[in-house]
Amino acid sequence: MAREHGHTASEIAARIAAPAGRGDLRDVVYGGIDGAVTTFAIVAGVAGADLPTEVIIALGVANLLADGFSMAAGNFTGTKAEAEDARRLAGIERRQLAQNPAGERAEIHEILRRKGLNGDVLEGAADQIMRDPAAAVALMLTDEYGLAPVAPRPLRAAGATFAAFVLAGAVPLAPFALGLGDAFMLAAVMTFCVFFAIGATKSLWSETAWWRAGLETLAIGGAAAGVAYAVGRLFAP
């Protein structure tokens, strides 16, 4: 489903002044799918080996906290590295603007030419951007290096990943923790619903039909769970 936006002067000004950046979608989907897959894989493997419920809960909780924290830490480190690299490149461009303004103007000129400007408009735009070092650096970061115009946020990315991992990963454990009958079958059904829901929700930000995106994610999670259960059965008494 397309997400449209308004084009009044105030709406345009507000949207351009504060771009949303990449948002939390990638981190939430990444954490949610991995949390559900890995926790249910543990549940399926341990259940396949016919081990006690206490073992399922203990291993599942350990996975939620340890693996969730590990994923969040990894996402934090990777996102922080992206932000640091962007700052490093911005520093290089600022130095180049001061040391070799003619060369930097030539780069800006080429960037603008590729965007469709030409003639006096192109020359005037290049001169105007050169008068604003911050605008020149921002333009070169996006068009010369291919970086996103909004800097990544490591803490927010890590928090979104951890929260999604724990929330989705808790679903397969719920029937066992609550002592429900036929807990494994309930865990399987609930987890597969989570897989489908994550995929269907993801379709709000894509052109893929909701049911197709849901089935795709369900297939990925179901395959991982099936492998884990089959391995667990190899060690069943």
BELMO-V109291 format. One record per backbone hydrogen bond with DSSP energy under -1.0 kcal/mol. NH is the residue of the N-H (numbers start at 1). CO is the residue of the C=O. If there is no record, write none. Layout:
nh->(NH:NH)
co->(CO:CO)
This chain:
nh->(12:13:14:15:16:17:18:28:29:30:31:32:33:34:35:36:37:38:39:40:41:42:43:44:45:46:47:48:49:50:51:56:57:58:59:60:61:62:63:64:65:66:67:68:69:70:71:72:73:74:75:76:77:78:79:80:81:82:83:84:85:86:87:88:89:90:91:92:93:94:95:96:97:98:99:100:104:105:106:107:108:109:110:111:112:113:114:116:117:122:123:124:125:126:127:128:129:130:132:136:137:138:139:140:141:142:143:144:145:147:157:158:159:160:161:162:163:164:165:166:167:168:169:170:174:177:178:180:186:187:188:189:190:191:192:193:194:195:196:197:198:199:200:201:202:203:204:205:206:213:214:215:216:217:218:219:220:221:222:223:224:225:226:227:228:229:230:231:232:233:235:236)
co->(8:9:10:11:12:13:14:24:25:26:27:28:29:30:31:32:33:34:35:36:37:38:39:40:41:42:43:44:45:47:46:52:53:54:55:56:57:58:59:60:61:62:63:63:65:66:67:68:69:70:71:72:73:74:75:76:77:78:79:80:81:82:83:84:85:86:87:88:89:90:91:92:93:94:95:96:100:101:102:103:104:105:106:107:108:109:110:113:112:118:119:120:121:122:123:124:125:126:129:132:133:134:135:136:137:138:139:140:140:141:153:154:155:156:157:158:159:160:161:162:163:164:165:166:170:173:174:175:182:183:184:185:186:187:188:189:190:191:192:193:194:195:196:197:198:199:201:202:203:209:210:211:212:213:214:215:216:217:218:219:220:221:222:223:224:225:226:227:228:229:232:233)
